[in-house]
Amino acid sequence: MKVALEHFLSHPYDLQQLQAGTCPEDEREAIEASFTQEGDLKASYTVFTSGSTGTPKEIVLTKAQVLASIQKTKNFLQLEKGDLSFICLSANYIAGKMMWLRSYVIGMDVMMVAPKANPLEGIDITQRIDFAAFVPMQLQCIIEQTPDKLALLQDAKAILIGGAPISAYQQKLFEQVKAPLFQTYGMTETVSHIAMKKLNSQNKYYTLLNGVEAKVDERSCLCIRADVSKGEYLSTNDRVILHGHNQFEWLGRVDNVVNTGGVKIQLEALEEKIGRLFYAMGYYDRFFVSSIADDRLGQKLILYVEGEEKDILTSLKMKLSKFELPKEVFFKKTFCLTSSGKIDRKQTCIS
C-alpha cells in the first residue's frame, strides 16, 4: 500500500488511526514509510488553520517547506536518530502533524497516545522521553495528577509548549520541570514554530530558528522571511519589539489593542498582569479581557471569568490603574472552546 505524503498531511485520519492504535499493521508500515519517500519538493497540499484567531482558512504548503521546518527544529534542539519522541497532540492541526513528520524524517523512535488531558496517565514505561510537545493544560495535568510521571521528562532534550497562553499559575507549576522547556511561536503558514522562548532560563525573549529573518512593519507587527515561508516576507498581526538580529519580545495581537478613554491598552499585557494578581490572591480560574463600545470611553474593558461568582473588582482596584481596571465582570460556568480546545472568546462573550 502506497500512501502519498501530500494525502497524509492534508487528511489527518490516518494519523488518528495510528494514534488510537486502530490502524492495521500493513497500513501502519506504509504510512510510516511515506514520511521519508523521495518526491517532488514543489508538491503542494492544503491544510487548515486552527481558527483560534478567526475563521479557519486554507493554507497551501509545499514539501520543501515541511522539510525545511523539520531541519530547523532538528538543528535547534539537537534531535537525533534513535531519540524517543512522545506524541500526544491532535493530528487535526499543524502542530500534531509536524510532531509526526519530525519524528519519522529524523528517524526517532516514537511513542504515541491519543490526545487527552493527561497523556502520561496509565503509561507504563521506564525509558527516558527525549522529545515531547504539550499544550499547557496537558503539562499541568501531568504535574498535578501524576507527579511520579514527571521523572520521564526530566532528562529530555526538549519539551515544547504551545497552542494556548500560559497562566501565572502554570508558569509557577512548570518550574518543577528540569528539562529545557520551550514556549513556541509560529503558525500554520510557517509550518508550525519559527521561534522558541526557553521558559526555565533568564532569557525572556523568543529566539528565531536558524535562517529566519525578522523585521517590523509600520504597525510594529512582526514580519518574517525564511525557506518555510517560500523565501518571502510573511506579515503577522503580532506586535513585537525586536532585540538584536534574532530575538523578539511578543506584546500581543494588534487587533487586541483597546483605546479606552484615550489610553491604548494591550489586552494580552493586561491579562498577564491580572493573572499574576489572581495567582497572588489564590484565584486559579480561567479568564480573559475583552471590550465593548462605550459612549464615554469609546471602549470599555470587560473581564470574563470561568467559575463561581466572587468579589474580584475590589482587589483589582488596589493594583490596577483606572484605565486598566475592567468596568464590569461577567462570570461564566464554562467557557466556550474552539475545536482545537482553545477559549472561543467571541462565542463566550455572546453566550
Buried (B, 14 or more C-beta within 10 A) or exposed (E): EEBBBBBBBBBBEBBBBBBEEEBEEEBBEBBBEBBEEEEEEEBEBEBBBBBBBEEBEEBEBBBBBBBBBBBBBBEBBEBEEEBBBBBBBBBBBBBBBBBBBBBBBBEBEBBBBBBEEBBBEEBEEEEBBBBBBBBBBBBBBBBEEBEEBBEBBEEBBBBBBBBBBBBBBBBEBBEEBEBBBBBBBBBBBBBBBBBBBBBBEEEEBBBBBEBBBBEBEEBBBBBBBBBBBBEEEBEBBBBBEBBEEBBBEBBBBBEBBBEBEEEEBBBBBBBBBBBBBBBEEEBBBBBBBBBEEBEEBBBBBBBBBBBEEBEBBEBBEEBBEEBBBBBEBEBBEEBBEBEBBBBBBEEBBEE
